[in-house]
Amino acid sequence: MNRKIKIMIFICAVEMLFAADCLSRTGRQKVKAKWDKDSANVKLPMAQEQFEAGQYSQAEESAKQCLNSDPNLYQAKLLLGKIKFAQEDFQQAKRYLQDYISANDRDDSSLFLLALTCERLGDKVSAMEWYKKALEIVPDNTDYIIAVGQMYQAAGDFNSAESLYAAKMASNPSDTDLKVSAAQMYLAQNKNQQALQLYEQAWMLKPENNKLLEALGSCYVLTGQWAKALDVHRQLYSRCVSLEEKSRYMKTMAIAAMNAGDYAAAMKYYSNLAAQDKNNAGLWLSMGQAALGAGSLGQAITCSQKVLELAPDMTEAWLLSGSANYKSGNYLQAAADFRKAADVPKYANFAWLMTGRCYEKLGRNEQSQAAYQEAEKFGSGSELQRLLAKTNGKD
């Protein structure tokens, strides 16, 4: 074999070895890429578990490792978006979620999360866009409907909100959450009667729901339906076990009973409340006013004395005492009580008016006319005047 042939054989052998090495390196790269991808898929569930356990830092680190191993692992981007949202890093959450949605634009729950993120960032236009896209995918999802409705409401577009709720309630008549959200929208517009109707419908569907019952009671208060408000709060009182809640409901029951004209019930409720808070002058005054309405005049006078003992500057107590004495026929004492209240401008009209009436009953016409002239110098009277008018006819 001559020298030239030997050189050619050597060159071919080297080329074959080089080619074999290249093939081997490519194979190794493919194996490594597959290993990285498989490793990322294995680590992702672990990252998800860490997130669900509230271990956000560890979950973030694990998710980023997954993404480094497989940049196209969009589930890792979604998880990072959830982690950043939980950490209230809404700007980063938005970036990861947008990356995920760019390849998964039919994932309604992720669209909803992105909308929430934009809303947290104050970008209401983008938030509305993503909420609407989520709703387009799942038109009957209550959360999505309410989110869009609330965005309309926040923008002052109540017509669109009302149209949305009306359409969705028509197709989902048993959805109480929709009714409650629509009712809250009406309350925001002071359309209390429309809100009341929806709360009544919702409560009929879920009569055991205390939150619905309480909202219904509040609507009865807003619409001045005091007897119904009283009935609702009696139910709430009977259902609750918390002493704090019972006290709160009883206060509302007392107010509702007073306004419904059930003074005996109001007196009972205020008596129970005053027993729990004996140094509360306001409760004693309210109990006295209820007693006055119920015709328990001695009890009204006793309450007024208790008020003055606890709060000597509470002028309403003199009005209460004067009113009770007037109705009892103790006109001289009543006049003295009213005169003590007449120095306070807020109550002067009523106090002088009632002083004049007392003197008139006593036959002291000159003093009576003088008191009436004083009354004319001041504006209209107080709540007690209206109460007295209701309980004592023309007097």
C-alpha positions as CSV (number, residue, x, y, z in Angstrom):
1,M,0.0,0.0,0.0
2,N,1.6,3.2,-1.1
3,R,1.8,6.3,1.1
4,K,-1.0,8.2,-0.6
5,I,-3.5,5.5,0.0
6,K,-2.5,5.2,3.7
7,I,-3.1,8.9,4.2
8,M,-6.6,8.7,2.6
9,I,-7.5,5.8,4.8
10,F,-6.4,7.7,7.9
11,I,-8.4,10.8,6.9
12,C,-11.5,8.7,6.4
13,A,-11.1,7.0,9.8
14,V,-10.7,10.4,11.5
15,E,-13.8,11.7,9.8
16,M,-15.8,8.6,10.8
17,L,-14.7,9.0,14.4
18,F,-15.6,12.7,14.4
19,A,-19.0,11.9,12.9
20,A,-19.6,9.3,15.5
21,D,-18.7,11.7,18.3
22,C,-21.1,14.3,16.8
23,L,-24.0,11.8,16.7
24,S,-23.2,10.8,20.3
25,R,-23.2,14.5,21.5
26,T,-26.6,15.1,19.7
27,G,-28.0,12.1,21.4
28,R,-26.8,13.2,24.8
29,Q,-28.4,16.6,24.2
30,K,-31.7,15.0,23.3
31,V,-31.5,12.7,26.3
32,K,-30.7,15.8,28.5
33,A,-33.6,17.8,27.1
34,K,-36.0,14.9,27.7
35,W,-34.7,14.5,31.2
36,D,-35.2,18.2,31.9
37,K,-38.7,18.1,30.6
38,D,-39.6,14.9,32.5
39,S,-38.0,16.4,35.6
40,A,-40.1,19.6,35.2
41,N,-43.3,17.6,34.9
42,V,-42.4,15.7,38.0
43,K,-41.5,18.8,40.0
44,L,-44.6,20.8,39.0
45,P,-47.1,18.8,41.2
46,M,-44.7,19.3,44.1
47,A,-44.7,23.0,43.5
48,Q,-48.5,22.9,43.3
49,E,-48.6,21.1,46.7
50,Q,-46.3,23.7,48.2
51,F,-48.5,26.5,46.9
52,E,-51.6,24.9,48.3
53,A,-49.9,24.5,51.7
54,G,-49.1,28.3,51.7
55,Q,-45.4,27.7,51.2
56,Y,-45.2,30.4,48.5
57,S,-41.4,31.0,48.5
58,Q,-40.7,27.3,48.1
59,A,-43.4,26.9,45.5
60,E,-42.0,29.8,43.5
61,E,-38.5,28.4,43.5
62,S,-39.8,25.0,42.4
63,A,-42.0,26.5,39.7
64,K,-39.1,28.5,38.4
65,Q,-36.9,25.4,38.2
66,C,-39.6,23.7,36.2
67,L,-39.7,26.7,33.8
68,N,-36.0,26.7,33.5
69,S,-36.0,23.1,32.5
70,D,-39.0,23.5,30.1
71,P,-39.6,27.2,29.0
72,N,-42.8,26.0,27.3
73,L,-44.3,24.5,30.5
74,Y,-47.3,26.9,30.6
75,Q,-48.7,25.3,33.7
76,A,-45.6,26.5,35.6
77,K,-46.4,30.0,34.4
78,L,-49.9,29.7,35.6
79,L,-48.7,28.6,39.0
80,L,-46.3,31.4,39.2
81,G,-49.1,33.8,38.4
82,K,-51.2,32.3,41.2
83,I,-48.2,32.6,43.6
84,K,-47.6,36.2,42.8
85,F,-51.3,37.0,43.2
86,A,-51.3,35.4,46.6
87,Q,-48.2,37.4,47.5
88,E,-50.0,40.6,46.2
89,D,-47.3,41.2,43.6
90,F,-49.9,41.9,41.1
91,Q,-47.6,43.3,38.4
92,Q,-45.6,40.0,38.2
93,A,-48.8,38.0,38.5
94,K,-50.2,39.8,35.5
95,R,-47.1,39.1,33.4
96,Y,-47.1,35.3,34.2
97,L,-50.9,35.0,33.7
98,Q,-50.7,36.9,30.3
99,D,-48.0,34.5,29.2
100,Y,-50.1,31.5,30.1
101,I,-53.3,32.9,28.6
102,S,-51.5,33.7,25.3
103,A,-51.5,29.9,24.7
104,N,-54.6,29.0,26.8
105,D,-57.2,31.7,25.9
106,R,-60.1,29.4,26.7
107,D,-59.2,28.8,30.3
108,D,-62.0,30.8,32.0
109,S,-60.8,30.5,35.5
110,S,-57.4,31.9,34.6
111,L,-59.0,34.7,32.6
112,F,-61.0,35.5,35.7
113,L,-57.8,35.5,37.8
114,L,-56.2,37.9,35.3
115,A,-59.2,40.2,35.5
116,L,-58.9,40.2,39.3
117,T,-55.2,41.0,39.0
118,C,-55.9,43.9,36.7
119,E,-58.6,45.2,39.0
120,R,-56.1,45.1,41.9
121,L,-53.8,47.2,39.7
122,G,-56.5,49.7,39.1
123,D,-56.8,48.9,35.4
124,K,-60.6,48.7,35.3
125,V,-60.7,48.7,31.5
126,S,-58.5,45.5,31.2
127,A,-60.3,43.9,34.1
128,M,-63.7,44.3,32.4
129,E,-62.2,42.9,29.2
130,W,-61.0,39.7,30.9
131,Y,-64.1,39.4,33.0
132,K,-66.2,39.5,29.9
133,K,-64.1,36.9,28.1
134,A,-64.4,34.6,31.0
135,L,-68.2,35.1,31.0
136,E,-68.4,34.5,27.3
137,I,-66.8,31.1,27.8
138,V,-69.1,30.1,30.8
139,P,-72.2,32.4,30.4
140,D,-74.0,31.0,33.5
141,N,-71.1,31.3,36.0
142,T,-72.4,33.3,38.9
143,D,-69.1,34.7,39.9
144,Y,-68.4,36.0,36.4
145,I,-71.8,37.5,36.1
146,I,-71.5,39.3,39.4
147,A,-68.0,40.5,38.6
148,V,-69.2,42.1,35.3
149,G,-72.2,43.5,37.0
150,Q,-70.1,45.1,39.7
151,M,-67.7,46.6,37.1
152,Y,-70.7,48.2,35.4
153,Q,-71.9,49.5,38.7
154,A,-68.5,50.9,39.6
155,A,-68.4,52.7,36.3
156,G,-71.9,54.2,37.0
157,D,-73.4,52.2,34.1
158,F,-76.4,51.0,36.1
159,N,-78.5,50.4,32.9
160,S,-76.1,47.8,31.7
161,A,-75.8,46.3,35.1
162,E,-79.6,46.0,35.4
163,S,-79.9,44.5,32.0
164,L,-77.2,41.9,32.7
165,Y,-78.8,40.9,36.0
166,A,-82.3,40.8,34.6
167,A,-81.2,38.5,31.8
168,K,-79.2,36.2,34.0
169,M,-81.8,36.0,36.7
170,A,-84.4,35.1,34.1
171,S,-82.3,32.1,33.0
172,N,-81.2,31.3,36.6
173,P,-84.3,32.0,38.8
174,S,-83.1,30.0,41.7
175,D,-79.7,31.6,42.0
176,T,-79.8,33.6,45.3
177,D,-76.4,35.1,44.9
178,L,-77.5,36.8,41.7
179,K,-80.6,38.2,43.4
180,V,-78.5,39.5,46.3
181,S,-76.0,41.2,44.1
182,A,-78.7,42.8,42.0
183,A,-80.4,43.9,45.2
184,Q,-77.2,45.6,46.4
185,M,-77.0,47.3,43.1
186,Y,-80.5,48.7,43.6
187,L,-79.7,49.8,47.1
188,A,-76.7,51.7,45.7
189,Q,-79.2,53.7,43.6
190,N,-81.6,54.1,46.6
191,K,-84.1,51.9,44.8
192,N,-85.0,50.3,48.1
193,Q,-88.3,48.7,47.0
194,Q,-86.7,46.8,44.1
195,A,-84.0,45.6,46.4
196,L,-86.6,44.5,48.9
197,Q,-88.4,42.4,46.3
198,L,-85.2,40.6,45.4
199,Y,-84.3,39.9,49.0
200,E,-87.8,38.5,49.7
201,Q,-87.4,36.2,46.7
202,A,-83.9,35.1,47.8
203,W,-85.1,34.4,51.4
204,M,-88.0,32.4,50.1
205,L,-85.5,30.2,48.4
206,K,-83.2,29.9,51.4
207,P,-85.3,30.7,54.5
208,E,-82.6,29.2,56.8
209,N,-79.9,31.7,55.6
210,N,-79.4,34.2,58.4
211,K,-77.5,36.7,56.2
212,L,-80.4,36.9,53.8
213,L,-82.8,37.3,56.6
214,E,-80.7,40.1,58.1
215,A,-80.5,41.9,54.7
216,L,-84.3,41.5,54.3
217,G,-84.8,43.0,57.8
218,S,-82.5,46.0,56.9
219,C,-84.6,46.5,53.7
220,Y,-87.8,46.6,55.8
221,V,-86.2,49.2,58.0
222,L,-85.1,51.3,54.9
223,T,-88.6,51.1,53.5
224,G,-90.3,51.9,56.8
225,Q,-92.1,48.6,57.2
226,W,-91.5,48.4,60.9
227,A,-93.8,45.6,61.8
228,K,-92.1,43.3,59.3
229,A,-88.7,44.5,60.4
230,L,-89.7,43.6,64.0
231,D,-90.8,40.1,62.9
232,V,-87.6,39.4,61.0
233,H,-85.4,40.5,63.8
234,R,-87.4,38.4,66.3
235,Q,-86.5,35.4,64.1
236,L,-82.9,36.4,64.0
237,Y,-82.8,36.8,67.8
238,S,-84.3,33.3,68.3
239,R,-81.7,31.8,65.9
240,C,-78.5,33.3,67.3
241,V,-76.5,32.1,70.3
242,S,-74.0,34.9,70.5
243,L,-74.8,37.4,73.4
244,E,-73.4,40.2,71.3
245,E,-75.6,39.4,68.3
246,K,-78.6,39.0,70.6
247,S,-78.0,42.4,72.1
248,R,-77.7,43.9,68.6
249,Y,-80.9,42.3,67.3
250,M,-82.8,43.4,70.5
251,K,-81.8,47.0,69.9
252,T,-83.2,46.8,66.4
253,M,-86.3,45.1,67.7
254,A,-86.8,47.9,70.2
255,I,-86.5,50.6,67.5
256,A,-88.8,48.7,65.2
257,A,-91.4,48.1,67.9
258,M,-91.3,51.9,68.8
259,N,-91.8,52.8,65.1
260,A,-94.5,50.2,64.6
261,G,-96.4,51.6,67.6
262,D,-95.9,48.5,69.7
263,Y,-94.8,50.5,72.8
264,A,-95.3,47.6,75.2
265,A,-92.9,45.4,73.3
266,A,-90.5,48.3,72.9
267,M,-90.6,48.9,76.7
268,K,-89.8,45.2,77.3
269,Y,-86.9,45.2,75.0
270,Y,-85.4,48.4,76.3
271,S,-85.9,47.1,79.9
272,N,-83.8,44.0,79.0
273,L,-81.2,46.1,77.3
274,A,-80.9,48.5,80.3
275,A,-80.6,45.5,82.6
276,Q,-77.5,44.5,80.6
277,D,-76.1,48.1,80.6
278,K,-77.4,49.8,83.7
279,N,-75.4,53.0,83.3
280,N,-76.5,53.7,79.7
281,A,-78.6,56.9,80.0
282,G,-79.7,56.6,76.4
283,L,-81.3,53.2,77.0
284,W,-83.2,54.5,80.0
285,L,-84.4,57.4,78.0
286,S,-85.6,55.1,75.2
287,M,-87.3,52.9,77.8
288,G,-89.0,55.9,79.2
289,Q,-90.3,57.0,75.8
290,A,-91.6,53.5,75.2
291,A,-93.3,53.6,78.6
292,L,-94.9,57.0,77.7
293,G,-96.2,55.5,74.5
294,A,-97.6,52.5,76.3
295,G,-99.3,54.7,78.9
296,S,-97.1,53.5,81.8
297,L,-96.6,57.1,83.0
298,G,-95.1,56.2,86.4
299,Q,-92.5,54.1,84.7
300,A,-91.8,57.0,82.2
301,I,-91.2,59.4,85.2
302,T,-89.0,56.8,86.9
303,C,-86.9,56.4,83.7
304,S,-86.5,60.2,83.4
305,Q,-85.2,60.4,86.9
306,K,-82.7,57.6,86.2
307,V,-81.5,59.4,83.1
308,L,-80.9,62.6,85.0
309,E,-79.1,60.7,87.7
310,L,-76.7,59.2,85.0
311,A,-76.6,62.3,82.7
312,P,-77.8,65.5,84.4
313,D,-77.3,67.5,81.2
314,M,-79.6,65.3,79.1
315,T,-82.4,67.7,78.4
316,E,-84.6,65.1,76.8
317,A,-85.2,63.6,80.3
318,W,-87.0,66.8,81.3
319,L,-89.1,66.6,78.2
320,L,-90.0,63.0,79.0
321,S,-90.8,63.8,82.6
322,G,-92.9,66.8,81.6
323,S,-94.8,64.8,79.0
324,A,-95.6,62.0,81.5
325,N,-96.7,64.5,84.2
326,Y,-98.8,66.4,81.6
327,K,-100.6,63.2,80.6
328,S,-101.0,62.3,84.3
329,G,-102.7,65.7,84.9
330,N,-99.8,67.0,87.1
331,Y,-99.8,70.2,85.1
332,L,-97.8,72.3,87.6
333,Q,-95.0,69.8,87.8
334,A,-95.1,69.3,84.0
335,A,-94.7,73.1,83.5
336,A,-91.7,73.1,85.8
337,D,-90.2,70.2,83.9
338,F,-90.7,71.9,80.5
339,R,-89.3,75.2,81.7
340,K,-86.0,73.4,82.5
341,A,-85.8,72.2,78.9
342,A,-86.8,75.6,77.3
343,D,-83.3,77.0,77.5
344,V,-82.0,74.6,74.9
345,P,-82.8,76.0,71.4
346,K,-83.2,72.5,69.9
347,Y,-86.2,71.8,72.3
348,A,-87.4,75.3,73.0
349,N,-90.4,75.2,70.7
350,F,-91.8,72.1,72.1
351,A,-90.9,73.0,75.7
352,W,-92.6,76.5,75.6
353,L,-95.6,75.0,73.7
354,M,-96.2,72.4,76.4
355,T,-95.6,75.0,79.1
356,G,-98.3,77.1,77.6
357,R,-100.6,74.1,77.5
358,C,-99.9,73.3,81.1
359,Y,-100.8,76.9,82.2
360,E,-103.8,76.7,80.0
361,K,-105.0,73.6,81.8
362,L,-104.3,75.4,85.1
363,G,-106.4,78.4,84.0
364,R,-103.4,80.8,84.0
365,N,-104.2,82.4,80.6
366,E,-101.7,85.2,80.8
367,Q,-98.8,82.9,81.5
368,S,-100.2,80.5,78.9
369,Q,-100.2,83.2,76.2
370,A,-96.7,84.4,77.1
371,A,-95.4,80.8,76.8
372,Y,-97.0,80.4,73.4
373,Q,-95.4,83.6,72.2
374,E,-92.0,82.2,73.3
375,A,-92.7,79.0,71.4
376,E,-93.3,81.0,68.2
377,K,-89.7,82.3,68.3
378,F,-88.3,78.8,67.6
379,G,-88.7,76.2,64.9
380,S,-90.7,73.0,64.9
381,G,-90.6,70.6,67.8
382,S,-88.9,67.3,68.6
383,E,-89.6,63.6,68.2
384,L,-91.2,63.7,71.6
385,Q,-93.7,66.2,70.4
386,R,-94.7,63.8,67.6
387,L,-94.9,60.9,70.1
388,L,-97.1,62.9,72.4
389,A,-99.4,63.9,69.6
390,K,-99.7,60.3,68.6
391,T,-100.5,59.0,72.1
392,N,-102.6,61.9,73.5
393,G,-104.7,62.9,70.5
394,K,-104.9,66.7,70.0
395,D,-103.0,67.4,73.2
